[in-house]
Amino acid sequence: MSIDIDTKCRIVEISKLYSTNSKDTFLRIEGLVSDLIKEEVTNTMKLAQKEYGVDIFNFSNIILNKYPDYWREIESEWEKIYQSMNINYRINVTVSGFGLISDSIVGED
């Protein structure tokens, strides 16, 4: 099973330590936000699968609607399958811009 998350964000505030004109800054922030989202989603899914056994994203309905014949084959074992299935995550974050640019709390020498 795969989960694809595409999101856009705007950084509300950033210090002058980071160049807001640099593509590298955007890419670095996008990577950091992507990692945070992946960690949160992964932890949530592990809890839902392993601890509670709850199909919170209704994967069963997705399978039923997209592959009804396959669903009929696995329906009786779904709880076991769900709790042990591997999930791949693809997170795509796009930073659309910055809001307030403030002075760093780190003093200049």
C-alpha positions in Angstrom: 0.0 0.0 0.0 1.2 3.5 -0.7 0.2 6.9 0.7 1.0 9.9 -1.4 0.9 13.3 0.3 1.3 16.5 -1.8 1.1 19.8 0.2 2.1 23.4 -0.1 3.1 25.5 2.8 4.1 29.1 3.5 6.7 29.8 6.1 5.1 32.3 8.4 8.3 33.6 10.0 12.0 32.9 9.4 15.2 34.5 10.7 17.7 36.3 8.5 20.1 33.5 9.2 18.5 31.8 6.1 18.6 33.4 2.7 15.0 33.6 1.5 16.2 34.2 -2.0 18.1 30.9 -2.2 16.6 27.9 -3.9 18.7 25.8 -1.5 16.9 27.3 1.5 13.5 26.3 -0.1 14.8 22.8 -0.9 16.2 22.4 2.6 12.9 23.5 4.3 10.8 21.4 2.0 13.0 18.4 2.9 12.7 19.1 6.7 8.9 19.6 6.5 8.6 16.4 4.4 10.6 14.4 7.0 8.4 15.8 9.8 5.2 14.9 7.9 6.5 11.4 7.1 7.4 10.8 10.8 4.0 11.9 12.0 2.1 9.9 9.4 4.3 6.8 10.0 3.8 7.0 13.8 0.1 7.5 13.4 -0.2 4.5 11.1 1.8 2.3 13.3 -0.4 3.1 16.2 -3.6 2.5 14.2 -2.3 -0.7 12.7 -0.4 -2.3 15.5 -1.9 -1.0 18.7 -5.5 -0.4 17.8 -6.0 -2.4 14.6 -8.2 0.4 13.2 -8.3 1.1 9.4 -8.4 4.9 9.9 -7.9 5.7 6.2 -10.4 3.2 5.0 -8.0 1.2 2.9 -10.5 -1.6 2.8 -13.0 0.7 1.0 -10.4 1.7 -1.5 -9.6 -1.9 -2.2 -13.3 -2.8 -2.4 -14.0 0.0 -4.9 -10.9 -0.4 -7.0 -10.4 -4.2 -6.9 -13.8 -5.8 -5.9 -12.7 -9.3 -6.9 -9.5 -9.1 -4.9 -11.4 -7.7 -1.9 -13.7 -10.7 -1.9 -10.7 -12.9 -1.7 -9.1 -11.1 1.3 -12.1 -9.7 3.1 -12.2 -12.5 5.8 -8.5 -11.9 6.5 -8.5 -8.1 6.2 -7.9 -7.4 9.9 -4.8 -9.6 9.9 -3.6 -8.3 6.5 -4.1 -4.7 7.6 -2.2 -5.0 10.8 0.8 -6.5 9.0 0.9 -4.7 5.7 3.8 -2.4 4.8 3.0 1.1 3.8 5.2 3.2 1.5 5.0 7.0 1.9 5.7 9.6 -0.8 5.7 13.1 0.7 6.0 16.1 -1.6 6.2 19.5 0.0 6.3 22.8 -1.9 7.2 26.0 0.0 5.3 28.8 -1.7 7.0 31.7 0.1 7.9 33.4 3.3 6.0 35.8 5.6 7.9 37.8 8.3 11.7 37.8 8.0 13.1 38.7 11.4 16.5 39.3 12.9 18.2 36.2 14.3 18.5 35.8 18.1 22.1 34.8 17.4 24.2 38.0 17.8 26.5 39.2 15.1 30.2 39.6 16.0 
